[in-house]
């Protein structure tokens, strides 16, 4: 069943309002922060080095002793964790000033749905 012209207009208005005020809910983080390919490469290399260190710790544990292999294993695990964090941490782009696209809400603390219900009631009263 198609929407009436008024319903379509109201739906478009609600969508515009949602995109303007609640863009962080609707879209993924973008703007002045993004993933860096350099950090992805370095993070992947650090992750692979950590995996190699973990394998070396297991191999050394059978030959040298348990205390040394535990220390090497913990260091390798921390290297793997740091690699993943480095790879997926967004970096701020240089050259573009940071700005907040969301308009300020002022002292009005009512929710989006409350405002939409108020608008709807006012429109119904005008008829």
N, C-alpha and C positions, 0 to 999 in steps of 0.2 A: 504494500500500500504506500503510495508516494506521500511525501510530506506536503503540507500546505505551504503557501508562500510565507506566511507569518512564522510557522514552525521552522522552516528552513532559515529564515532571517535570524530567529532566536538562536538556533543551533550554531550558525556562523558567528554570531556575536559571542556566544559562550566559548567557542573554540578560540577566537582571537584573544579573549580575556585570559583564558587558560594559558595560551602561549606567551602572553606578555608577562603575567604575574607569577606563573608557576612553571617557568621554562626548565628549571632544574629537575622537576618531576617528569616532564614530558620527554626531554631529550637527554642524551648522554652528555657528560661534561665535555665542553669544547671551549671555544673562545680563545683565551690567551694561554691555555694549558693543553699540552699534547704529549704523546709518547715520542721519545727520541730514538731514532734508529741506532745511533751510536751507543746509547745506554742499553738498548736491546742486545746488541752484539756483545758488549762488555759483560752484561749480565749473563748471557748464555755461556760465554767463555768461563766466567767465574763458577757457574753452575757445573759445567763439565769438569773443571779443575777440582771442585768439591767432590764430585762423584769419583774421580780418579783417586783423590785422597782417601775417600772412604774404602775403596777397594784395596788401596795400599795398607790401610790400617788393619783390615781383616787379614791380609797376607802377612804383615809383620807380626800380628798377634800370635800367630802359630810359631814364629821363629824366635822373636826377641823377648817377649813378655807382655803381660796384659796391661800394665800401667802406661807404657809408651803407646800402645795401640789405642787405648782409650783416649789419650790426649790427642793423638793424630785424628781419630774419628770425630771427636768433638769439634776440633778446628775445621775439619772438612765439612761437617754439618753446618757450622756457622758460615763457611764460605758459600755453601749452596744457598742458604737462607739469604745472605747478602746479595747473591747473584739474582735471585728471584725479585727481591725488593728493588734492586737497581734497574732491572729490566722493565718493571711495571710501574715505576714511579713517574708520574707526569712531570714535565719540566715546563717552566715559563718561557714562552717565546720571547726573544729579544727583538727590539725594534717596534713592538706594538705596546702602547701604554695600556695598563690594566684599567678596565672600567667596568662598572656595574650597569648592565642593561636593564635591570629590573627597576621600575619606578618605585619611589618610596611610598609606603603605605600610610604614613602619617600617624596620627593618634588613633585612627580607626582600627580596632582589633577584631572586627567581626570576620567570620570566615567567608570564603568564596561562595559557598552554598547559601549562607544567610543573605548576602548581598544579592545573589541571583533571585532568591525567593522574594525579597523586598521589591526588586524591579518588576518581577512578574505580578505581584499584588498591585503595584502602582499602575501597570498597564491594564490590568483587568478592571480597575476602578475607573479608568478613563473611558471605557466603552460605554 
